[in-house]
Amino acid sequence: MHVQNKLHALLSQLNTVIVGKPAQVQDCVACLLAGGHLLIEDVPGVGKTTLAHALARTFGLQFSRVQFTSDLMPSDLSGVSIYERGKEAFVFHPGPLFAQILLADEINRASPKTQSALLEAMEEKQVTVEGATRPLPSPFFVIATQNPMDQLGTFALPESQLDRFLMRISLGYPDRQAERELLAGQDRRELVEHLPALLNAAELQALQQQVLQVHTAAPLLDYVQDLVAATRSGRWFLQGLSPRAGIAVVRAAKAQALLSGRDYVAPDDVRAILAQTVAHRLVPVGDAGRGAVAQVQAMLDATPLP
C-alpha cells in the first residue's frame, strides 16, 4: 500500500502544477516508470517545459535543459575536451547530456546530425566523445518537446528516432476552468521552483523494478499480439509495428497497471496507453482526414477484447 500512497502523492503534486490534464500527467509518470523516453508535441505556450521541469523535480532527479536550435552541434550536448595548462593534458568537460533528465526543448529545430547524437545517447545510455565511450548517469531520461511540423524552421524527426520514444503525448489547450486557475493563480514557473522531491533515484529504480514484475496473463498477450497484427494488416497503416513497439506497449501497460493499483495488466491498461505508445510510429493508410491517433482508436474499437 505504501507504494500506492507514494504514486498517488506524485500524481497529485504534478496535477497542482499542470491543471486540468490528469490523463496526460498519468501518461508521463507511466512513461518514466516504464523507463522510457517521452516526447511532448504541441503548440508553444501550453506548458510542455513546465511539465518536464515539474517531473524532474518531483522525481528528485538531476535535470538539465537544452534549447535546440539549427546551429546546435553534437559537442554542445555531449561536452568537449579542453587542454589545461596546469595538468598538461586534455580534460573532459561534460555537456548537458550528463544529467538524469535531459529536457530537449524543440528537438525538431536541431539539424539531423545533432539529433543523431542524441539518438545514440537515448539508445545506448552512453556517448562516444573523441573515441572514448562515457556512460551516462542512471536513470537517464530524455523528455523532448517539439512544435507541430507545419511550423517554420523545423526538421522532421526520422522514424528511427521517433521509435526511440516510448510515448508521445500532446497537452492541448486547457479547459475554461483550468485556464481561469492559470490566469488567476501564481506563476507556474515559481510553483515548480518550490516543488519538493518525492522520490530519489534509488526509490525510482525500485518502482521501475516493480513495473517489470507486474503480471501479464496469456490472454492479455494474445490481445497485444492481435493489436500488433492489426497494425500490420495493411487495412489501417502503411507499415505495421515492430516487435520493439510491441514490447513498448506491454511495458507501458504494466506501468499503467501499477499506477491503477494492480499487480496484473488488464485490457483497459492496454487501451489507455495504446495511442500514446504507438501513434507516433505509424502512418495511416490513405489518411481519411484522420490522424494516426484517431486511426489507432478506430483500430482499437474494431479489435475484439479478450
C-alpha positions as CSV (number, residue, x, y, z in Angstrom):
1,M,0.0,0.0,0.0
2,H,3.0,2.2,0.7
3,V,3.8,2.2,-3.0
4,Q,0.2,3.4,-3.9
5,N,0.5,6.3,-1.4
6,K,3.7,7.3,-3.0
7,L,2.4,7.2,-6.5
8,H,-0.8,9.0,-5.5
9,A,1.3,11.8,-3.9
10,L,3.4,12.0,-7.1
11,L,0.4,12.4,-9.3
12,S,-1.4,14.9,-7.1
13,Q,1.7,17.1,-6.8
14,L,2.1,17.2,-10.6
15,N,-1.6,18.0,-11.0
16,T,-1.3,21.1,-8.9
17,V,1.2,22.5,-11.4
18,I,-0.3,21.2,-14.7
19,V,-4.0,21.9,-14.0
20,G,-6.8,20.1,-15.8
21,K,-4.6,17.4,-17.5
22,P,-4.7,14.4,-15.2
23,A,-4.7,11.8,-18.0
24,Q,-1.6,13.4,-19.7
25,V,0.2,13.7,-16.3
26,Q,-0.5,10.0,-15.6
27,D,0.9,9.1,-19.0
28,C,4.1,11.0,-18.3
29,V,4.6,9.2,-15.0
30,A,3.8,5.8,-16.5
31,C,6.4,6.6,-19.2
32,L,9.2,7.3,-16.7
33,L,8.2,4.4,-14.5
34,A,8.5,2.1,-17.6
35,G,12.0,3.5,-18.1
36,G,11.1,5.2,-21.5
37,H,11.8,8.5,-23.1
38,L,8.9,10.9,-23.6
39,L,8.0,13.2,-26.5
40,I,5.6,16.1,-25.9
41,E,4.3,17.5,-29.1
42,D,2.2,20.7,-29.0
43,V,2.0,24.4,-29.9
44,P,4.2,26.8,-27.9
45,G,2.9,28.0,-24.6
46,V,0.7,25.2,-23.3
47,G,3.1,24.1,-20.5
48,K,5.4,21.5,-22.1
49,T,8.6,22.8,-20.5
50,T,6.8,23.4,-17.1
51,L,5.6,19.8,-17.2
52,A,9.1,18.5,-17.9
53,H,10.6,20.6,-15.1
54,A,7.9,19.5,-12.6
55,L,8.6,15.8,-13.5
56,A,12.3,16.2,-12.8
57,R,11.8,18.0,-9.5
58,T,9.1,15.6,-8.3
59,F,11.1,12.5,-9.2
60,G,14.1,14.1,-7.4
61,L,16.4,13.8,-10.4
62,Q,19.2,16.0,-11.6
63,F,18.0,18.0,-14.5
64,S,19.4,19.9,-17.5
65,R,17.7,21.7,-20.3
66,V,18.9,22.4,-23.8
67,Q,17.2,24.7,-26.2
68,F,17.6,23.0,-29.6
69,T,18.5,25.3,-32.5
70,S,19.6,24.8,-36.1
71,D,23.2,25.6,-35.2
72,L,23.5,23.3,-32.1
73,M,26.4,20.9,-32.6
74,P,26.7,17.4,-31.1
75,S,29.5,18.5,-28.9
76,D,27.2,21.2,-27.4
77,L,25.3,18.2,-26.0
78,S,28.0,15.7,-25.1
79,G,30.8,18.0,-24.0
80,V,34.3,18.7,-25.1
81,S,37.9,18.0,-24.0
82,I,39.8,21.2,-23.3
83,Y,43.6,21.4,-22.9
84,E,44.5,22.5,-19.4
85,R,48.0,24.0,-18.9
86,G,48.3,23.2,-15.2
87,K,47.6,19.5,-15.8
88,E,49.4,19.4,-19.2
89,A,46.6,17.3,-20.5
90,F,43.2,17.4,-22.1
91,V,40.4,17.4,-19.5
92,F,36.9,16.4,-20.5
93,H,34.1,18.9,-19.6
94,P,30.8,17.0,-19.7
95,G,27.9,18.6,-21.6
96,P,24.2,18.8,-20.5
97,L,23.6,15.2,-21.7
98,F,25.2,14.1,-18.4
99,A,22.1,14.6,-16.4
100,Q,19.4,12.2,-15.2
101,I,16.7,14.0,-17.0
102,L,17.5,16.0,-20.2
103,L,14.9,18.3,-21.4
104,A,15.4,18.6,-25.1
105,D,13.4,21.7,-26.0
106,E,12.1,22.0,-29.6
107,I,14.1,18.9,-30.6
108,N,12.9,19.2,-34.2
109,R,14.7,22.6,-34.7
110,A,18.2,20.9,-34.5
111,S,20.0,19.5,-37.5
112,P,19.8,15.8,-38.2
113,K,23.5,15.4,-37.2
114,T,22.7,16.7,-33.6
115,Q,19.5,14.7,-33.5
116,S,21.5,11.5,-34.2
117,A,24.0,12.3,-31.4
118,L,21.0,12.4,-29.0
119,L,19.7,9.2,-30.5
120,E,22.9,7.3,-29.6
121,A,22.6,8.6,-26.0
122,M,18.9,7.5,-25.8
123,E,19.5,4.1,-27.2
124,E,22.9,3.1,-25.7
125,K,22.8,5.2,-22.4
126,Q,26.3,6.3,-23.3
127,V,28.1,8.7,-25.6
128,T,31.3,8.5,-27.6
129,V,33.4,11.6,-27.4
130,E,36.7,11.7,-29.3
131,G,36.9,8.0,-29.4
132,A,36.2,7.4,-25.7
133,T,32.9,5.9,-24.6
134,R,31.4,7.5,-21.5
135,P,28.4,6.1,-19.6
136,L,25.5,8.4,-18.9
137,P,24.0,8.8,-15.4
138,S,21.4,6.3,-14.3
139,P,18.5,6.7,-14.5
140,F,18.7,8.6,-17.8
141,F,15.5,10.0,-19.4
142,V,15.0,12.3,-22.4
143,I,11.9,14.5,-22.3
144,A,11.8,16.1,-25.7
145,T,9.3,18.8,-26.8
146,Q,8.5,19.6,-30.4
147,N,6.3,22.0,-32.2
148,P,3.9,20.7,-34.8
149,M,5.6,20.1,-38.2
150,D,4.0,22.9,-40.1
151,Q,6.0,25.5,-38.1
152,L,8.9,27.3,-39.7
153,G,12.5,26.1,-39.3
154,T,11.8,22.5,-38.2
155,F,13.5,19.3,-39.3
156,A,11.1,16.3,-39.1
157,L,12.4,13.6,-36.8
158,P,13.2,10.4,-38.7
159,E,11.1,7.3,-38.0
160,S,14.1,5.6,-36.3
161,Q,14.3,8.4,-33.9
162,L,10.5,8.6,-33.1
163,D,10.7,4.9,-32.4
164,R,13.1,5.6,-29.5
165,F,10.4,7.4,-27.6
166,L,8.2,5.1,-25.5
167,M,5.4,7.6,-25.6
168,R,4.3,10.8,-27.4
169,I,1.7,12.9,-25.7
170,S,0.1,16.2,-26.5
171,L,-1.2,18.6,-23.8
172,G,-3.7,20.6,-25.8
173,Y,-5.4,23.8,-24.6
174,P,-6.7,23.8,-21.1
175,D,-10.5,23.9,-20.5
176,R,-12.1,27.1,-19.3
177,Q,-12.0,26.3,-15.6
178,A,-8.3,25.2,-15.7
179,E,-7.4,28.3,-17.7
180,R,-9.1,30.5,-15.2
181,E,-7.0,28.9,-12.5
182,L,-3.9,29.6,-14.6
183,L,-4.9,33.2,-15.2
184,A,-5.7,33.9,-11.5
185,G,-3.1,31.8,-9.8
186,Q,0.6,32.3,-9.2
187,D,3.2,31.9,-11.9
188,R,3.7,28.1,-12.7
189,R,7.5,28.5,-13.0
190,E,7.6,29.8,-9.5
191,L,5.4,26.9,-8.3
192,V,7.8,24.4,-9.9
193,E,10.8,26.1,-8.2
194,H,9.3,25.2,-4.8
195,L,8.2,21.6,-5.5
196,P,9.7,19.1,-3.1
197,A,11.3,15.9,-4.4
198,L,9.0,13.0,-3.5
199,L,11.4,10.3,-4.7
200,N,15.1,9.8,-5.1
201,A,17.0,7.8,-7.9
202,A,17.1,4.6,-5.7
203,E,13.3,4.7,-5.0
204,L,12.6,5.3,-8.7
205,Q,14.7,2.3,-9.7
206,A,12.8,0.2,-7.1
207,L,9.5,1.4,-8.6
208,Q,10.8,0.5,-12.1
209,Q,11.6,-3.0,-10.9
210,Q,8.1,-3.3,-9.6
211,V,6.7,-2.3,-13.0
212,L,8.7,-5.2,-14.5
213,Q,7.1,-7.6,-12.0
214,V,3.5,-6.7,-13.0
215,H,1.9,-9.9,-14.3
216,T,0.7,-10.3,-17.9
217,A,-1.6,-13.3,-18.5
218,A,-1.5,-15.2,-21.7
219,P,-4.9,-13.9,-23.0
220,L,-3.6,-10.4,-22.5
221,L,-0.5,-11.1,-24.5
222,D,-2.8,-12.6,-27.2
223,Y,-4.7,-9.3,-27.2
224,V,-1.5,-7.2,-27.6
225,Q,-0.5,-9.6,-30.5
226,D,-3.9,-9.1,-32.1
227,L,-3.4,-5.4,-32.0
228,V,0.1,-5.5,-33.4
229,A,-1.1,-7.9,-36.1
230,A,-4.0,-5.4,-36.9
231,T,-1.4,-2.6,-37.5
232,R,0.4,-5.0,-40.0
233,S,-2.7,-6.0,-41.9
234,G,-2.5,-3.1,-44.3
235,R,-6.0,-2.0,-43.5
236,W,-5.2,0.8,-41.1
237,F,-1.5,1.7,-41.6
238,L,1.1,1.7,-44.3
239,Q,3.6,-0.3,-42.2
240,G,2.9,-2.2,-39.0
241,L,4.5,-2.1,-35.6
242,S,7.9,-3.6,-35.0
243,P,8.5,-6.2,-32.2
244,R,10.2,-3.4,-30.3
245,A,7.0,-1.4,-30.4
246,G,5.0,-4.4,-29.1
247,I,7.4,-4.7,-26.2
248,A,6.9,-1.0,-25.5
249,V,3.2,-1.4,-25.4
250,V,3.5,-4.2,-22.8
251,R,5.9,-2.1,-20.7
252,A,3.7,1.0,-20.8
253,A,0.6,-1.1,-19.9
254,K,2.5,-2.6,-16.9
255,A,3.3,0.9,-15.6
256,Q,-0.3,2.0,-16.2
257,A,-1.5,-1.1,-14.2
258,L,0.8,-0.2,-11.3
259,L,-0.5,3.4,-11.2
260,S,-4.0,2.0,-11.1
261,G,-3.1,-0.1,-8.0
262,R,-3.0,-3.5,-9.7
263,D,-0.2,-6.2,-9.9
264,Y,-1.6,-7.5,-13.2
265,V,-2.3,-5.9,-16.6
266,A,-5.9,-5.6,-17.6
267,P,-7.1,-4.9,-21.2
268,D,-8.1,-1.4,-20.1
269,D,-4.5,-0.6,-19.3
270,V,-3.5,-1.5,-22.9
271,R,-6.4,0.6,-24.3
272,A,-5.4,3.5,-22.0
273,I,-1.9,3.8,-23.3
274,L,-2.0,2.4,-26.8
275,A,-2.5,5.6,-28.9
276,Q,0.3,7.4,-26.9
277,T,2.7,4.5,-27.3
278,V,2.2,3.6,-31.0
279,A,0.6,6.5,-32.9
280,H,4.0,8.3,-33.5
281,R,5.4,5.0,-35.0
282,L,2.6,4.6,-37.6
283,V,1.4,6.3,-40.8
284,P,-2.3,5.9,-41.5
285,V,-3.4,4.4,-44.8
286,G,-5.0,6.9,-47.3
287,D,-5.3,9.4,-44.5
288,A,-9.1,9.8,-44.4
289,G,-8.7,13.2,-42.7
290,R,-7.9,11.3,-39.6
291,G,-4.5,11.5,-37.8
292,A,-2.7,8.4,-36.6
293,V,-4.2,8.8,-33.1
294,A,-7.8,8.7,-34.4
295,Q,-6.8,5.7,-36.6
296,V,-5.4,3.8,-33.6
297,Q,-8.6,4.5,-31.7
298,A,-10.7,3.2,-34.6
299,M,-8.5,0.0,-34.9
300,L,-8.8,-0.5,-31.1
301,D,-12.6,-0.4,-31.4
302,A,-12.5,-2.9,-34.2
303,T,-10.3,-5.4,-32.3
304,P,-12.3,-7.7,-30.0
305,L,-11.4,-7.7,-26.3
306,P,-10.1,-10.9,-24.7
